């Protein structure tokens, strides 16, 4: 049978004194081979697999990227592999960007090996840490109550109606300021328990209730419980300001690794 043309798909790089065991690793992307560990210089290991070009070549991948269900399935499969190796004791994991591919295994090893110094800097940064996410949004119930009061005021006289509208606007502005302050305070408090922290810019989204804080924290595993305790404390604080805090994790340190993926696709 003729060989099926393939590319090498990279999941992550593992820093470990011993070869990462792959027997129980997740299957990985649809159509691909099972992940394997390939030696790189300096106790680094590339976790990679072969994927068929009939599915993952640029001209074939491009239309699939418009299928959100297909992309979500691939992202989940990618993440499962990365998370598997991130649970390996004594190892540090540098996740690769989704759909990082190389034309051959020698090129994959060569190009990732050339980035060894950058990778080792990232390893030192994330070693012994895990990523936690925090998202704060304003409570929809508070928004609805203010809206209901404004609508009910429509039965009043014109002057009373305008006064009520102004009062509602002022109350909304005051409540929003309080929730923003609480979110900023939560970020500052949680950052003290982390090695590093990252927050996304606030994005105005008309007609919706956008997050007032989206942040990631690089937390040493030894401070995990202290961080979670502080998160619970801040959840209570932001609740008093009319907002809700959601904590997710632990995750591999996706937001703290920078770009270490290869060049050729």
C-alpha positions in Angstrom: 0.0 0.0 0.0 1.3 3.5 -0.8 2.2 5.6 2.2 -0.2 8.3 3.3 1.5 11.7 3.2 1.7 13.1 6.7 2.9 16.1 8.7 4.3 16.2 12.3 1.9 17.7 14.7 3.4 19.2 17.9 1.5 19.2 21.2 4.0 20.4 23.7 7.5 20.3 25.0 8.3 18.5 28.3 11.3 19.3 30.4 12.1 16.0 32.3 15.2 14.1 33.3 13.5 10.9 31.9 11.5 10.1 28.8 7.8 10.9 29.4 5.8 7.7 29.3 3.2 7.8 26.5 1.4 4.5 26.9 -1.5 6.1 28.7 -1.5 9.4 26.8 -4.8 10.4 25.1 -5.2 9.6 21.4 -4.8 13.2 20.2 -6.3 14.7 17.1 -8.7 12.9 14.8 -6.9 11.0 12.1 -3.5 11.3 13.8 -1.2 8.7 15.2 -0.8 8.4 19.0 1.6 11.0 20.6 5.2 10.0 21.0 8.1 11.6 22.9 11.1 12.6 20.9 14.4 13.6 22.5 15.7 17.2 22.2 18.9 18.7 23.6 19.0 19.5 27.3 16.5 17.1 28.9 13.7 18.4 26.7 11.2 16.1 24.9 8.9 17.0 22.0 5.5 15.4 22.2 4.3 15.0 18.7 2.3 12.7 16.3 1.8 12.2 12.6 -1.3 13.7 11.0 -2.6 13.1 7.5 -2.1 16.0 5.0 -5.4 15.0 3.5 -7.0 16.6 6.6 -4.3 19.0 7.9 -2.4 20.4 5.0 -3.0 24.2 4.8 -5.4 24.0 1.8 -7.4 21.3 3.6 -7.3 22.8 7.0 -8.4 26.2 6.0 -12.1 25.3 5.3 -12.3 23.2 8.4 -11.3 26.2 10.5 -14.7 27.7 9.7 -16.4 24.8 11.4 -16.5 25.7 15.0 -17.5 22.2 16.2 -14.6 20.7 14.3 -12.1 23.3 15.7 -13.5 22.8 19.3 -13.1 19.0 19.0 -9.4 19.5 17.8 -8.8 22.0 20.6 -10.1 19.6 23.3 -8.1 16.8 21.9 -4.9 18.9 21.9 -5.6 20.1 25.4 -6.1 16.6 26.8 -2.7 15.6 25.5 -1.0 18.6 27.0 -2.8 18.2 30.4 -1.8 14.5 30.5 1.9 15.4 30.4 1.4 18.4 32.7 0.4 16.0 35.5 3.7 14.2 35.2 5.6 14.5 38.4 8.9 16.4 38.2 8.2 17.7 34.7 7.5 21.2 33.3 5.3 21.5 30.2 5.4 24.2 27.5 2.2 23.9 25.4 2.4 24.5 21.7 -0.1 26.5 19.8 -3.0 24.7 18.3 -2.2 23.3 14.8 1.6 23.7 15.1 2.9 21.4 12.4 6.2 20.6 10.7 6.9 18.9 7.3 8.9 16.1 8.9 10.2 14.8 12.2 13.8 15.8 11.6 12.6 19.4 10.8 10.5 19.4 14.0 13.4 18.2 16.1 15.8 20.7 14.5 13.6 23.7 14.7 12.4 23.2 18.3 16.0 22.3 19.2 17.2 25.6 17.8 14.8 27.4 20.2 16.3 25.6 23.1 17.4 28.7 25.0 14.0 30.3 24.7 12.3 27.1 25.7 14.5 26.7 28.8 13.7 30.3 29.8 10.0 29.5 29.6 10.5 26.2 31.5 12.2 28.2 34.3 9.3 30.6 34.4 6.5 27.9 34.6 8.2 25.1 36.4 6.4 24.1 39.5 3.4 26.2 38.6 -0.1 25.9 37.2 -2.4 28.3 35.5 -5.7 29.5 37.1 -8.3 31.6 35.4 -10.6 34.2 37.0 -13.6 35.8 35.3 -15.8 38.4 36.9 -19.1 39.6 35.4 -21.8 41.8 36.8 -24.9 40.0 38.1 -27.6 40.1 35.5 -30.2 40.3 38.2 -28.9 43.7 39.3 -29.2 45.0 35.7 -32.7 43.6 35.4 -33.9 45.3 38.6 -32.6 48.7 37.5 -34.3 48.2 34.1 -37.6 47.2 35.7 -37.6 50.3 38.0 -37.0 52.6 35.0 -39.8 51.0 33.0 -42.2 51.2 35.9 -41.5 54.9 36.3 -43.2 55.4 32.8 -46.6 55.8 34.5 -45.4 58.9 36.4 -45.6 62.6 35.3 -43.0 63.8 32.9 -40.9 65.5 35.5 -41.0 62.6 37.8 -40.2 60.2 35.0 -37.1 62.2 34.0 -36.0 62.4 37.6 -36.4 58.6 38.0 -34.5 58.0 34.8 -31.6 60.2 36.0 -31.7 58.4 39.4 -31.5 55.0 37.6 -28.6 56.2 35.5 -26.8 57.5 38.5 -27.4 54.3 40.4 -26.2 52.2 37.5 -23.0 54.3 37.2 -22.4 54.0 40.9 -22.9 50.3 40.9 -20.7 49.8 37.8 -17.9 51.8 39.5 -18.2 49.7 42.6 -18.0 46.5 40.7 -15.0 47.7 38.7 -13.2 48.7 41.9 -14.0 45.3 43.4 -12.7 43.5 40.3 -9.5 45.5 40.3 -9.0 44.8 44.0 -9.6 41.1 43.4 -6.9 41.0 40.7 -4.4 42.8 42.9 -5.1 40.5 45.8 -4.8 37.3 43.7 -1.7 38.5 41.9 0.1 38.6 45.3 -0.4 34.8 45.5 0.9 34.2 42.0 4.3 34.2 40.3 2.9 36.1 37.4 -0.5 37.3 36.2 -2.1 38.4 33.0 -5.3 40.3 32.4 -7.1 41.0 29.1 -8.2 44.4 28.2 -11.9 45.1 28.9 -13.9 44.8 25.7 -17.1 46.9 25.3 -19.9 44.7 23.9 -23.1 46.6 23.3 -26.3 44.9 24.4 -24.5 42.2 26.5 -23.0 41.9 29.9 -19.2 41.6 29.1 -16.7 40.5 31.7 -15.2 43.2 33.9 -12.2 41.0 34.5 -10.7 38.2 32.6 -7.3 37.2 34.1 -4.9 34.3 34.3 -2.6 33.6 37.2 0.6 31.5 37.3 0.4 29.9 40.7 3.1 27.8 42.3 1.6 24.4 43.2 2.6 24.9 46.8 0.4 28.0 47.0 -2.6 26.5 45.3 -4.8 26.3 48.4 -3.8 29.8 49.6 -4.7 31.1 46.1 -8.1 29.3 46.1 -8.8 30.6 49.6 -8.1 34.1 48.4 -10.3 33.6 45.4 -13.2 32.6 47.6 -12.6 35.7 49.8 -12.6 37.9 46.7 -15.7 36.1 45.3 -17.6 37.3 48.5 -16.2 40.8 48.1 -17.2 41.2 44.5 -20.7 39.7 45.3 -21.3 42.6 47.6 -20.5 44.9 44.7 -23.1 43.2 42.5 -20.7 40.9 40.5 -19.8 37.2 40.3 -16.4 35.6 40.3 -15.7 32.3 38.5 -12.5 30.4 39.1 -11.2 27.8 36.6 -8.2 25.5 36.7 -5.7 24.2 37.2 -4.5 24.4 33.5 -1.2 24.1 31.7 0.4 27.6 31.6 -0.9 28.5 28.2 -0.9 32.3 28.9 2.6 32.4 30.2 4.7 30.5 27.6 5.0 33.0 24.8 5.7 31.8 21.2 8.0 28.7 21.1 6.3 27.0 18.1 8.1 26.2 15.0 8.4 28.1 11.7 7.5 25.9 8.7 3.9 24.6 8.3 
